[in-house]
Amino acid sequence: MEEERENSGARPAILGGEPVRREPIFYGHQSIDEADIAAVERVLRGDYVTCGPAVAQAEEDLAGFVGAKRAVLAANGTAALHIACLAIGIRPGDEVITTPLTFAASANCVRYCGGTVVFADIDPDTYQIDPEDIERKVTERTKAVIAVDFAGVSIDHRRIREICDRHGLRFIEDAAHAIGTEDGGRRVGSIADLTCFSFHPVKTVTCGEGGAVCTDDEELYRNLMQYRAHGITRDGELFEHSGEGAWYYEMQDLGYNYRLTDFQSAMLSSQLKKLPEFSRRRRQIVEFYDREFADVPGVILQKEPEGSLATRHLYVLQLDPEVLHCSRREFFDALAAEGVRPQVHYIPVYYFPYYEKLGYHRGLCPNVEQLYERILSIPLYPAMTDQDCADVVAAVKKLLYWFSKA
């Protein structure tokens, strides 16, 4: 801590001073070990590289971990969201409410089905979709809510469920950030009608790419399985025509090839065994950051709702413009020059030209827009050492001190 205080008044590297660290650290990174590599190798030396037993095993492992009855693996998190929308029957004219503080896929999945995206604002403390604004945005055309656990912090499941039940809406949870997160003692994945996960390398567990949808609803499960695989079924009980032999199958709807390979599935099963440790380490780092940045002028910290136990995917700092004499861009560039490479999550979805051409405009969600101007994400992943964490804190504090005095 003495070294941090001495460093805090140093000239930022971007202005010619010495950086906190020479070897850059990035906001996220995969954690892959020899067990993961061995799991993939076993599949590659076996009989199946796709459509084999490792897929079913990983689905069983995932469902068991989150406490859901069923899990359906998909090629990536976007594919998972798409088949979730298909499974509940989103069609042109249907409206789906979601947050603009997310990756574009949370809204794009509705557009893939021809539906209309309706954006709701966020709670300014937790950064999660605001149930009161969801309520305000419901119309007779609303079909579903896609609520995103931004940064891995839990959404308000109880309130959103109550709204969905009262209005007859489907509840989809985009939990791409939140595998391992708990709310009210239940793991995310076992609460919403459909919960979608992503296994991209910067997420808590990875298999290169990959995604999944978890559900307790058997009808939705059958829909998911068909839409994942070209709209095809091989289940004789579901055939609309008489089977001609063991080779027979039916394409009953327009589906997609969103299958995951066996070697990716094997890697996922291996990663899931380490998920409790990954969650523990992420929480440990978050607790360290929370302690170090508590009551430090210039930053505002994201709050977790009562009853939530988050496995954070992101640690998001909100810069306080009342204290700092710099733009977010200046702070971002200065932090990168210190060897700490931040990122911004996210550009509000309706800022993108595609959505502007559909008629969306700035001003729809004031809390999101204000937050976007101020936030950046700092490094958070299980393989970070204690020294890595200390370097991140030292770099941020150094810049907070400098830009508060400038």
N, C-alpha and C positions, 0 to 999 in steps of 0.2 A: 504493500500500500504506500510506503514511503516513496518507492520508485515511481508509482503512478502519480503522486502529488508533484514530484519533481518534474515529471514529464508533462504535466498538464499545462504548464505555461510555455512549453517549447514551441518553436515556430513549426507550423504544419509542413509536411514534406512537399506538398503542392506549391509552397512558397519558398522552397529551397532548404527546409529543415530536414533532419534525419527522420526516416519513417520508423514506426514502432516495430515493424518486421519486414525483412527482405523477401522471404518466401510468402507469396500471397495465400490467403485462406479465403475460400469461396463460401457463399451463403448456404450451400448444400452439397452433399457428396454421398454416394452409395457406400455401404459397409458390406463387403463381400469377403468371405473367408474360404479356407480350404474345404470345409464341409459343403459349402454351396457349389464349389467347383467339382467336387467329387460326385455330388448328386446329379449334376448335369452330365458328367462323364459316364456315369452308370447308364443313363438313358441313351446316350449316343452310341454306346456299345451294345445296346439291346435291340429288340425287334421293332419298337415303335418310336418314332420321333414326333408323331402328331396323331391325334384321335385315339390315343391309347390310355392305359390305366393310370398314368401319372396325373392326367387331367382330373379324373374322378377322385383320386386321392387328395389332390390339392383342394378341390371343392369341399370334400369332407373335412379336411383340416381347417379350412377357413370358416366354414359354417360352425364347426365345433368351437373354434376360438371365440367368435363373436356371439355365439348363442342363438344363431338362426337355424331354422329347419333345413334351408336349402341355400346353396351358393352356386352361381353359374359364372364360370370364367369367360373372359372376353379378351380380344386382342389388345385393348388398351382402355383407359378410363373413359375416353370419349365414346367408344363403342358400347361400353357398359351403360352410359347415360342414354345413348340412342335406343338400345333394345329395351331399356326401362320405359321410355316414352312409347315405344311401339307396343309393349306388353299391356299398357293401360289404355291403348287405343287413341292416342293423340292424333287428331285429324285436322285438316284445314277448318278454320273457324273456331277451334278450341283455344282458350287462353290458358297459359301457365305462368304463375307468379314465381319469380326468382329474384336474386340479388344481382346488382351490377358489379359488386366487389368480389370478383371471381375470375377465373380463367374463362375464356369465351365459350368453351364447350358446354358450360352449365346452361347457357342460353341457346347455343347452336343446335343442341339435341332436339329442342322444340321445333326449330325452323326446319330441320331435316324431315320432320313429319308434317310440315305445312302449317304448324300451329303458330299462334301469336304470343310473343314474349311480353309479359307485363313486369316491369321492374319495381320492386319495393325498396324502401330506404333501410338503413341499418340503425341499430342502437349505437350511439356515439361512444359508449364505454366498452362494450364487448366486441363491436364491429360485426356482430351477427345480424341477420335479417330481422327486422322489427315486426313482431307479430301484430302490433296495432296497425302498421301500414299494410301488412298482408290483408287484414280485415277490411281496410278501406278500399283495397284494390279488387276485391272479389266482385264479380258480376255473374249474370246468368250464364255466361259463356265460359266461366272458369272451370277447368277440368282437374287441375292439379297444382300443387306447390312443390317447387324444387328448392329446398333449403340447404345452404352450403355451410359446413362447419369451417369457417374461415380460419386459417392458421392452425387448425386442430382443436380450437376451442369449441365447446358444445353449443349448438343451437338450443333454443327453448323448446324442447320436444313436447312438453306437456301442453303449452299454450298453442303451438302449431297443430298438434293432434286434435285439440278441442275445436279449433277453427275448421280443420278439414272434416271432422266428423259432423259438425253442425251444418256445413254447407255441402256435404256429400262429395268431397274432393279426395283425390289420391294424394298421398304424402310420400314424395321421393326425397331421400336425403343424399346429397352429394357429399360423401365423406372421403373424398380423395385425399384430404389432409388429415383425417381423423382416425385411422385405424389404431386401436389401442385406447382411444378416449372413452371415458365412462360418464354417464349422466344418471344421477339417482341410483347408482349401484348397478346399472345395466350398461353393457358395452354397446357402443355405436355399431350398428349392423343388425341389432335385434329389436329395434324400436319402430322405425318407419315401415311403411308398406313395402318399400323397395329402398335398399341402401346400396349406393355405388361407391366402389373403391378404385384407386389407381395405384399401380405398382411401377411407376416411372422411377428412374434411378435416384432422384432427389427425395422421394417419399420415404416413409419410415421403413417399409420393406419393399424389395424390388425383385423383378425377374427380367430386367432389361426394359421391357414394356409390359403391358398387361393391365387388365382391370377385372372387376367382378361385380355382380349384383347379388345381394342377399335378400331373402324373403321367407316368410312363413306361409305364404299363400300358394297352394298347389296349382291353382289355375294360372296364376302369374308365372309360376315356375315353368309350366309347360310352354307358355307363350315365349318366355325368355329363351328356352332351349331351341325352339323352332326358329326364332328370329336370328339367333346366333349362327345358325347353320342353314342358310338359304331358304328358310321357310319350310324345311323338309322334316318329316317325321318317319321313323321306322317302327313306331309303336302300332301294332296291329289293332289295338283297341280304339285308336284314333282315326283309322283309315276311313275314307269316305267311299272307297270302292273295294271290291274283293281283292285280296292279295293273290298274286299269281305264282308266288314261290318265295324262297328265302331271299332272293335278290330284290324283292319289291320294296319300294318306298314311295311316299307321296310328297310332292311339293304343294302345300296347302295355302301358302301365302307368299308374298314377295319378301324374302328374308335376305340376309347378308352373310358373307364369309367373315365372321368375327371370331373364329376359333383361336384358341391359344395352343401352342405346341406343347408336347410332352416334356421337352428339356426345360422350357420356361416354367412349366408347372412344377417340375421336380425342384427347381431352384426356389420357387415360391414356398413349397412345403418346408424346405430347409430354412429359409428366412423366417417363416412363421414360428419355428422353434426358438428363435432368438428374439422374437418380438417383445416378450416381457423385459428382457435386458435392454433392448433398444429404448423402450418406453421409460425405464428407470433412468437411463443415462440422459435422455432428453429432458426429463423432469428435473434432474439434478442440475443440468446446465441452465434451465429456465429459472430455477430457484436462485442460482448464483447471479444471473443477470438481474433478477428482480431485486436482490439485496443490494447489488452494486449501483443500480440506477434509481433506487428508491430515494425520493426527495432530492434528486440531483436536478438543479435548474436546467431547463432547456429540452427535457424529454418528458413525454407522457406515455405511460405503459398501458397496454391492453389489459382489460380486466376479465376474469373468468366468472361466469354466473355461479351462484351458490348451488352446491350439489354436484358440480362438475369436477371431474378429474381428467385433465387434458393430457394427451400425448401430443405435444406441439410439433407441427411440421415446420412452422415459421416462428421466428421471434421478431415482432414488428415494433419498431420505435416510431413514435409520433413526435416530430420536432415541434417545439413550441415557438411560434413566431413572435410571441410577446417577449421572449428572452433572447433569441438568437438573431444576430444581424447578418443573415445570409439566406440565400434561397436553398431549397431542397437540392437543386442541382449542384450548387457549390459545396454543400455538405457531402453529398454523394461522391463527387469527384475527389474531394479532399480525403474522404475515408478510404477510397480505393488507392490513393497515393500512399497511404499509411500501411498498405499491404493487407487491408481488410476489404474484400470485394463484396459490396452489398448488392441488393436487387430491390426492385419496387414491385409489390404485389397489392393491387393490380390496377392497370388502366381501366377505368369504368367501361363496361362492355359497350354501352351505347355511345361512347366517344368514337368508336371505330366507324370508318366510312361506310361499311356495309349496313350498319344499323342506322346511320344518319340517312342513308338513301331510302330506308324504310319509313322514315318520318320521326325517328327518335331524336331528341334534342337535349342539350345541356340544361340543367335546372330541374330535371325530373326527381333527383334524389340528392337534396342539399347536403345531408350528412356524409354521404359517400364522396361527393365532389370535394368537400372541404378536407376530408381525411386524405384523399388521394394526393392533394397538394403537399402533404406534410410527412408521409410515411416512407420508411425504407426498412428492408429486412436485413438483419445481420446474421452471421454464420450460426447455424444450429444443426448438428448431426452427431450421431453417437460416437464416431471415431475421433472427435475433437479431444485433444488432451487438455489437462488443466491449464497448461501454459498457453495453448491456443485461446482458451476462454479468457485468460488474463490479458492476453494481447488485444483481443477484441475490445474488452472493457477499457484498457489503457488508451487505445486509439480513439474510441468514442468520447471518453472524458477529455482527452487532449483537445479535441475539436470543439466540444461543448464549452470548454474554458475559453478557447481562443475566440470563437464566434460570439460568445456572450460579452467579451471585452472589446471586440473590434469596433 
